[in-house]
């Protein structure tokens, strides 16, 4: 694991994870990018990052940065045998504050900082990172850029009841219960959640539950993971994984972790997205 400070407290509402990565795979290959409740911003230091939706080769996007919104399907990240860069998991609020737009604007998108027309300091960040010689300074540069954007205010934060609803859905509460808590009908809640995230409440909840399982897989038996994360049983967990990721949990573990020497490193970046959990 690259030794760098954690995300500064002032940024934690906007940045769920910030992970520098330097991984050698030994041969060219493809990673599976899993759905997450955060947006993924990747700043590669070597070749452009090439990402496509699984089963849609014509969706392949390559650029000096990668930005993806919330999605409920897997992506494929192509690499040439090694990858270096900095990956960030931006919260739904962080999308407004740091990108200047709601997360829903980028839902299901594979894009980059230039195409997405984000604030100019963020668009300039990939080139500035290439001029920096060490990891600690690179991470400090990223943090300063984000802190300056946050201080500028960005777009207005999500309305309080929507932010509360998203937190409760992430925690596994049923959609009907969350609607009652915030005083909306299920239809009205659905309209507001989709307008903020691009996903319907049920899909957002499914992605959040999948995200919860990622930190537990490999540490506990699958049946225990299923019970802990709110699945009816292990078979239900497996069906949801196939639907959202295109593989079973066991297959994902086998694909991902032969390349990771420190299992803790993989878990550290897992919230929307492992050490290279793009997009």
C-alpha positions as CSV (number, residue, x, y, z in Angstrom):
1,X,0.0,0.0,0.0
2,X,1.3,3.5,-0.9
3,X,1.8,5.4,2.4
4,X,-0.2,8.6,2.2
5,X,-2.4,10.5,4.7
6,X,-6.1,9.8,4.8
7,X,-8.7,12.0,3.2
8,X,-8.6,15.4,5.1
9,X,-11.6,15.8,7.4
10,X,-12.9,18.9,5.5
11,X,-13.3,16.7,2.3
12,X,-14.8,13.6,3.8
13,X,-18.4,14.7,3.0
14,X,-17.4,14.9,-0.6
15,X,-14.7,12.3,-1.1
16,X,-15.5,8.8,0.3
17,X,-12.1,7.4,-0.7
18,X,-8.9,8.7,-2.3
19,X,-6.5,5.9,-3.2
20,X,-3.1,6.1,-5.1
21,X,-2.3,2.9,-6.9
22,X,0.7,1.4,-8.5
23,X,0.0,-2.2,-9.6
24,X,1.9,-4.5,-11.9
25,X,-0.2,-7.4,-13.2
26,X,2.4,-9.1,-15.3
27,X,0.4,-9.1,-18.5
28,X,-2.3,-7.1,-20.3
29,X,-5.8,-7.8,-19.1
30,X,-9.2,-6.5,-18.0
31,X,-10.6,-5.5,-14.6
32,X,-14.3,-5.7,-13.7
33,X,-15.6,-2.4,-12.4
34,X,-18.4,-2.8,-9.9
35,X,-21.4,-0.6,-9.2
36,X,-21.1,1.8,-6.3
37,X,-23.0,4.6,-4.5
38,X,-20.2,6.9,-5.4
39,X,-18.9,8.5,-8.6
40,X,-15.5,7.3,-9.7
41,X,-12.8,9.7,-10.8
42,X,-9.5,8.2,-11.9
43,X,-6.4,10.1,-12.7
44,X,-4.0,7.7,-14.4
45,X,-0.3,8.5,-14.6
46,X,0.6,6.3,-17.5
47,X,-1.4,5.3,-20.6
48,X,-5.0,6.7,-20.9
49,X,-7.6,4.7,-19.0
50,X,-9.8,2.6,-21.3
51,X,-13.2,1.6,-20.0
52,X,-16.3,0.1,-21.6
53,X,-19.6,-1.3,-20.4
54,X,-19.6,-5.1,-20.2
55,X,-21.1,-6.5,-23.4
56,X,-20.9,-3.2,-25.2
57,X,-17.5,-2.9,-26.9
58,X,-18.6,0.1,-28.8
59,X,-18.9,2.0,-25.5
60,X,-15.1,1.9,-25.0
61,X,-13.8,5.3,-23.8
62,X,-10.2,6.2,-23.4
63,X,-8.7,9.5,-22.0
64,X,-6.2,11.0,-19.7
65,X,-8.8,10.9,-16.9
66,X,-11.9,8.8,-16.3
67,X,-15.2,10.0,-14.7
68,X,-18.2,7.7,-14.3
69,X,-21.5,8.3,-12.6
70,X,-23.6,5.8,-10.7
71,X,-24.5,2.7,-12.6
72,X,-26.2,-0.7,-11.9
73,X,-24.1,-2.7,-14.4
74,X,-20.5,-3.9,-14.6
75,X,-17.8,-2.1,-16.6
76,X,-14.5,-3.5,-18.0
77,X,-11.3,-1.6,-17.4
78,X,-8.5,-2.5,-19.9
79,X,-4.9,-2.3,-18.9
80,X,-1.5,-2.9,-20.5
81,X,0.0,-4.9,-17.7
82,X,0.4,-2.2,-15.1
83,X,-1.5,0.8,-13.8
84,X,-0.5,3.9,-11.8
85,X,-2.6,6.8,-10.7
86,X,-5.0,8.2,-8.1
87,X,-8.6,7.1,-7.8
88,X,-11.3,9.0,-6.0
89,X,-14.8,8.0,-4.9
90,X,-16.9,11.1,-4.9
91,X,-20.1,11.2,-2.9
92,X,-23.4,12.4,-4.3
93,X,-23.0,15.7,-2.5
94,X,-19.4,15.8,-3.7
95,X,-20.6,15.7,-7.3
96,X,-22.5,19.0,-6.7
97,X,-19.7,20.7,-4.7
98,X,-16.7,19.5,-6.7
99,X,-18.0,18.9,-10.2
100,X,-20.7,21.6,-10.1
101,X,-23.6,19.3,-11.1
102,X,-25.8,16.6,-9.7
103,X,-24.6,13.0,-9.9
104,X,-27.7,12.3,-12.0
105,X,-26.1,14.2,-14.9
106,X,-23.4,11.6,-15.1
107,X,-25.5,8.5,-14.3
108,X,-24.5,5.6,-16.5
109,X,-21.8,7.7,-18.3
110,X,-18.3,6.8,-19.2
111,X,-16.6,10.1,-19.7
112,X,-13.7,12.3,-18.6
113,X,-13.0,15.6,-17.0
114,X,-12.8,17.5,-20.4
115,X,-16.0,16.0,-21.8
116,X,-17.9,16.5,-18.6
117,X,-17.1,20.2,-18.6
118,X,-16.2,20.2,-14.9
119,X,-14.5,23.3,-13.3
120,X,-11.2,24.3,-14.9
121,X,-8.9,23.5,-12.0
122,X,-10.1,19.9,-12.0
123,X,-9.7,19.6,-15.8
124,X,-6.1,20.8,-15.4
125,X,-5.3,18.3,-12.6
126,X,-4.2,15.3,-14.8
127,X,-1.5,17.3,-16.5
128,X,-0.3,18.8,-13.2
129,X,0.0,15.4,-11.6
130,X,2.3,14.2,-14.4
131,X,4.8,16.9,-13.4
132,X,5.0,15.7,-9.7
133,X,7.7,13.2,-8.8
134,X,6.4,11.4,-5.7
135,X,3.2,10.0,-4.3
136,X,2.8,12.1,-1.2
137,X,3.2,15.3,-3.3
138,X,0.7,14.0,-5.9
139,X,-1.9,13.2,-3.2
140,X,-1.3,16.6,-1.6
141,X,-1.9,18.3,-5.0
142,X,-5.2,16.4,-5.4
143,X,-6.3,17.4,-1.9
144,X,-5.5,21.1,-2.5
145,X,-7.4,21.2,-5.7
146,X,-10.5,19.6,-4.2
147,X,-10.3,21.7,-1.1
148,X,-10.2,24.9,-3.2
149,X,-13.2,23.7,-5.2
150,X,-15.1,22.9,-2.0
151,X,-14.3,26.3,-0.5
152,X,-15.7,27.9,-3.6
153,X,-19.1,26.3,-2.8
154,X,-19.9,24.6,-6.1
155,X,-23.5,23.7,-6.8
156,X,-26.0,23.7,-3.9
157,X,-26.0,20.5,-1.8
158,X,-28.8,18.0,-2.2
159,X,-32.0,19.0,-0.3
160,X,-31.8,17.7,3.3
161,X,-34.6,15.1,2.9
162,X,-33.1,13.6,-0.2
163,X,-29.7,13.3,1.5
164,X,-31.4,11.7,4.5
165,X,-33.2,9.3,2.2
166,X,-30.0,8.3,0.5
167,X,-28.3,7.6,3.8
168,X,-31.2,5.4,5.0
169,X,-31.3,3.5,1.7
170,X,-27.5,3.0,1.9
171,X,-28.1,1.6,5.4
172,X,-30.5,-1.0,4.0
173,X,-33.9,0.5,5.0
174,X,-36.8,-0.5,2.8
175,X,-37.9,2.1,0.3
176,X,-41.4,2.4,1.8
177,X,-40.0,3.0,5.3
178,X,-37.6,5.7,3.9
179,X,-40.5,7.4,2.1
180,X,-42.5,7.5,5.3
181,X,-39.5,8.9,7.3
182,X,-39.1,11.8,4.9
183,X,-42.8,12.4,4.5
184,X,-43.1,11.6,0.8
185,X,-45.0,9.1,-1.3
186,X,-42.9,6.3,-2.8
187,X,-43.5,7.9,-6.2
188,X,-42.3,11.3,-5.1
189,X,-39.3,9.8,-3.3
190,X,-38.4,8.0,-6.5
191,X,-38.6,11.1,-8.6
192,X,-36.3,13.0,-6.2
193,X,-33.8,10.2,-5.8
194,X,-33.6,9.7,-9.6
195,X,-33.1,13.4,-10.1
196,X,-30.2,13.4,-7.7
197,X,-28.5,10.1,-8.5
198,X,-29.8,8.9,-11.8
199,X,-30.9,5.6,-10.1
200,X,-34.3,4.6,-8.8
201,X,-34.4,4.2,-5.0
202,X,-34.6,0.4,-5.3
203,X,-31.6,0.3,-7.6
204,X,-29.6,2.6,-5.4
205,X,-30.4,0.3,-2.4
206,X,-29.3,-2.8,-4.4
207,X,-26.0,-1.1,-5.3
208,X,-25.5,0.0,-1.7
209,X,-26.0,-3.6,-0.5
210,X,-23.6,-4.9,-3.1
211,X,-21.1,-2.4,-2.0
212,X,-21.4,-3.5,1.6
213,X,-20.6,-7.1,0.7
214,X,-17.3,-6.2,-1.0
215,X,-15.6,-5.4,2.3
216,X,-16.7,-8.7,3.8
217,X,-16.0,-11.2,0.9
218,X,-13.0,-13.3,1.6
219,X,-13.2,-12.6,5.3
220,X,-16.5,-14.4,6.2
221,X,-18.5,-17.4,4.8
222,X,-20.8,-16.4,2.0
223,X,-23.9,-17.4,4.0
224,X,-22.8,-15.1,6.8
225,X,-22.1,-12.2,4.4
226,X,-25.6,-12.7,2.9
227,X,-27.3,-12.5,6.3
228,X,-25.2,-9.5,7.4
229,X,-25.9,-7.5,4.3
230,X,-29.7,-8.1,4.2
231,X,-30.0,-10.8,1.5
232,X,-32.6,-13.5,2.0
233,X,-30.0,-16.2,1.7
234,X,-26.8,-17.0,-0.1
235,X,-28.6,-17.8,-3.3
236,X,-30.2,-14.4,-3.3
237,X,-26.7,-12.8,-2.8
238,X,-25.4,-14.8,-5.8
239,X,-28.3,-13.8,-8.0
240,X,-27.9,-10.1,-7.2
241,X,-24.1,-10.3,-7.9
242,X,-24.7,-11.9,-11.3
243,X,-27.3,-9.2,-12.1
244,X,-25.2,-6.2,-11.1
245,X,-21.6,-7.4,-11.8
246,X,-22.0,-10.2,-14.4
247,X,-20.3,-12.7,-12.1
248,X,-20.6,-14.5,-8.7
249,X,-18.8,-13.3,-5.6
250,X,-16.4,-16.3,-5.8
251,X,-15.5,-15.4,-9.4
252,X,-14.9,-11.8,-8.5
253,X,-12.6,-12.8,-5.6
254,X,-10.6,-15.1,-7.9
255,X,-10.3,-12.4,-10.6
256,X,-9.3,-9.6,-8.3
257,X,-7.2,-10.7,-5.5
258,X,-4.4,-12.7,-7.1
259,X,-3.0,-9.3,-8.0
260,X,-3.3,-7.7,-4.5
261,X,-0.6,-8.5,-1.9
262,X,-2.4,-6.7,0.8
263,X,-6.2,-7.6,1.1
264,X,-6.6,-4.5,3.3
265,X,-5.4,-2.3,0.4
266,X,-8.2,-3.7,-1.8
267,X,-10.8,-3.0,0.9
268,X,-9.6,0.5,1.5
269,X,-10.8,1.8,-1.8
270,X,-13.8,-0.4,-2.1
271,X,-16.5,2.1,-1.3
272,X,-17.8,2.6,-5.1
273,X,-15.2,1.3,-6.3
274,X,-10.8,-1.7,-4.6
275,X,-7.5,-0.3,-5.5
276,X,-8.6,0.1,-9.1
277,X,-12.4,-0.3,-8.7
278,X,-13.2,1.8,-11.9
279,X,-15.4,3.1,-12.9
